[in-house]
Amino acid sequence: MSHLFVDAESGMIPIDFYTFATPNGRKVAIMLEELELSYESHIIDIERGEQKSPEFLRKNPNGKIPVVVDHATNKTIFESCAILLYLAETYGPSFAMHEDERLELLQWLFFQVGHIGPMIGQLWHFKEFASEQIPSAISRYEKECYRLFSVLDDRLVARDYINGRYSISDIATWPWIDAANSQLGLSFEQFPHLKRWHAAISERPAVIRSASIGHHSPTAAFTPDGSAQ
Ligand SMILES: N[C@@H](CCC(=O)N[C@@H](CS)C(=O)NCC(=O)O)C(=O)O
């Protein structure tokens, strides 16, 4: 496994991670922690619109977190699943997939990007943030979220993880399922395999450590041994 440390001469942390405490930010936080990379996290307060500042738009023209700037390779990457793929391919041999696994992995990664995130995101909006309560919108998205829960539950009947072994499709999906359950009150009662998968990932040390990243606190830099700088 590649480890990046603070460059002794420049004192520079190789990876800058721009984030906020949301499911898309959490995915990348989990991955950085799983890989034990050295990085510095920077809060971009999306409630105050910091993601639309000219400086941030130069990093992501779509004006959303998360973004990773890797000074070791001189790359700036937006879109959380592109970041996961980049980190897996660049620093995570244990996350690399054989060619025959790759196509299946991509399908579940795109399933997360195209369905899980947007549907749970819409439910979140209509349940928590909309200026008026629209029961038909809440019921439409809740029904669709439970349908997606059942797709995942079926997939997990005969597998520990979405692609068999723990992979970036789990890392991409878990923060949304966790938020749907803990923030939006969606129940796992009818979905025992999803519940077991959720519980197993919740216990991973990297996932536990990632919970504090993106919340307002003094900017912290994390090193492979977990200490803050
Ligand atoms: N498809 C994007 C979605 C990113 C996204 O929606 N980020 C949200 C937070 S989870 C955001 O920055 N929202 C602020 C805004 O839309 O202005 C990804 O996966 O990175």
The ligand as an SDF file (V2000), in Angstrom:
LIG
                    3D

 20 19  0  0  0  0  0  0  0  0999 V2000
  -22.5890   13.9440   -8.0490 N   0  0  0  0  0  0  0  0  0  0  0  0
  -21.8720   14.7740   -7.1210 C   0  0  0  0  0  0  0  0  0  0  0  0
  -22.8390   15.3930   -6.1520 C   0  0  0  0  0  0  0  0  0  0  0  0
  -22.1580   16.3690   -5.2280 C   0  0  0  0  0  0  0  0  0  0  0  0
  -23.1710   17.0780   -4.3430 C   0  0  0  0  0  0  0  0  0  0  0  0
  -24.3870   17.0640   -4.6050 O   0  0  0  0  0  0  0  0  0  0  0  0
  -22.6700   17.7350   -3.3060 N   0  0  0  0  0  0  0  0  0  0  0  0
  -23.5490   18.4460   -2.4210 C   0  0  0  0  0  0  0  0  0  0  0  0
  -23.3130   18.0120   -0.9820 C   0  0  0  0  0  0  0  0  0  0  0  0
  -23.6280   16.2860   -0.7750 S   0  0  0  0  0  0  0  0  0  0  0  0
  -23.2640   19.9300   -2.5280 C   0  0  0  0  0  0  0  0  0  0  0  0
  -22.1360   20.3440   -2.6440 O   0  0  0  0  0  0  0  0  0  0  0  0
  -24.3310   20.7380   -2.4800 N   0  0  0  0  0  0  0  0  0  0  0  0
  -24.2340   22.1600   -2.5310 C   0  0  0  0  0  0  0  0  0  0  0  0
  -24.8980   22.7490   -3.7430 C   0  0  0  0  0  0  0  0  0  0  0  0
  -25.5290   22.0010   -4.5020 O   0  0  0  0  0  0  0  0  0  0  0  0
  -24.7810   23.9550   -3.9310 O   0  0  0  0  0  0  0  0  0  0  0  0
  -20.8100   13.9400   -6.4020 C   0  0  0  0  0  0  0  0  0  0  0  0
  -21.0580   12.7410   -6.2140 O   0  0  0  0  0  0  0  0  0  0  0  0
  -19.7430   14.4730   -6.0380 O   0  0  0  0  0  0  0  0  0  0  0  0
  1  2  1  0
  2  3  1  0
  2 18  1  0
  3  4  1  0
  4  5  1  0
  5  6  2  0
  5  7  1  0
  7  8  1  0
  8  9  1  0
  8 11  1  0
  9 10  1  0
 11 12  2  0
 11 13  1  0
 13 14  1  0
 14 15  1  0
 15 16  2  0
 15 17  1  0
 18 19  2  0
 18 20  1  0
M  END
$$$$
